[in-house]
Amino acid sequence: DGGITQSPKYLFRKEGQNVTLSCEQNLNHDAMYWYRQDPGQGLRLIYYSQIVNDFQKGDIAEGYSVSREKKESFPLTVTSAQKNPTAFYLCASSIVAYTGELFFGEGSRLTVL
Amino acid sequence: EDQVTQSPEALRLQEGESSSLNCSYTVSGLRGLFWYRQDPGKGPEFLFTLYSAGEEKEKERLKATLTKKESFLHITAPKPEDSATYLCAVRASGTSYDKVIFGPGTSLSVIP
């Protein structure tokens, strides 16, 4: 079955550590996204990529980095510069960019100890 | 400022008790409104796209409608399995790229 796989589902990090969240899709979608979800707030866009080897900052990119070396993969690194990293992180993809019809993964919950 | 709000924040219904969820938006250049369902600890699941005022979409017990300022998600005779958080999002034309703005969601609980 086609879909988006995120790993790990749960992750604990000590302050000062970088962590990388994995996102893989087999939907053959061009565009991929990373969102952050906090209680009581709407999803906020961290980074998005329209095509391989290209990505743009979203609304809250500070303290995060991404790469898009393969069409299927869009990993997110949460760096030590991110001041409040504890959140639920969602990876999504779409057939084309700039559409609101997104396919989401199951999410990764990051907790900073 | 582009904004999407949803009401109520939480809704508790008896099984079979129909109701509506509201999504209000203030954006420049609406290019689509989207509804999603999100189960606890899971990613959102796409439900509907609406493009113009007067448009309606239906899926099982759900019907989404759109006006120039808001959208409603009507739930007819809900069942416990309809319990979830329902997210609304709008696509708005931006200066350099179209933005998709999500509302905070409405948490629906359907009691047997």
HADDOCK unambig.tbl for C-alpha pairs under 7 A between the chains (distance, minus, plus):
assign (segid A and resid 40 and name CA) (segid B and resid 104 and name CA) 5.63 0.50 0.50
assign (segid A and resid 41 and name CA) (segid B and resid 104 and name CA) 4.62 0.50 0.50
assign (segid A and resid 42 and name CA) (segid B and resid 102 and name CA) 4.93 0.50 0.50
assign (segid A and resid 42 and name CA) (segid B and resid 103 and name CA) 4.72 0.50 0.50
assign (segid A and resid 42 and name CA) (segid B and resid 104 and name CA) 4.01 0.50 0.50
assign (segid A and resid 43 and name CA) (segid B and resid 102 and name CA) 5.62 0.50 0.50
assign (segid A and resid 90 and name CA) (segid B and resid 43 and name CA) 6.66 0.50 0.50
assign (segid A and resid 98 and name CA) (segid B and resid 98 and name CA) 5.64 0.50 0.50
assign (segid A and resid 100 and name CA) (segid B and resid 34 and name CA) 6.43 0.50 0.50
assign (segid A and resid 100 and name CA) (segid B and resid 91 and name CA) 6.12 0.50 0.50
assign (segid A and resid 100 and name CA) (segid B and resid 100 and name CA) 6.09 0.50 0.50
assign (segid A and resid 101 and name CA) (segid B and resid 46 and name CA) 6.61 0.50 0.50
assign (segid A and resid 102 and name CA) (segid B and resid 46 and name CA) 6.73 0.50 0.50
assign (segid A and resid 103 and name CA) (segid B and resid 45 and name CA) 6.96 0.50 0.50
assign (segid A and resid 103 and name CA) (segid B and resid 46 and name CA) 6.97 0.50 0.50
assign (segid A and resid 104 and name CA) (segid B and resid 43 and name CA) 5.44 0.50 0.50
assign (segid A and resid 104 and name CA) (segid B and resid 44 and name CA) 6.07 0.50 0.50
assign (segid A and resid 104 and name CA) (segid B and resid 45 and name CA) 6.89 0.50 0.50
assign (segid A and resid 105 and name CA) (segid B and resid 43 and name CA) 5.51 0.50 0.50
assign (segid A and resid 106 and name CA) (segid B and resid 42 and name CA) 4.78 0.50 0.50
assign (segid A and resid 106 and name CA) (segid B and resid 43 and name CA) 4.54 0.50 0.50
assign (segid A and resid 107 and name CA) (segid B and resid 42 and name CA) 6.20 0.50 0.50
assign (segid A and resid 107 and name CA) (segid B and resid 43 and name CA) 5.72 0.50 0.50
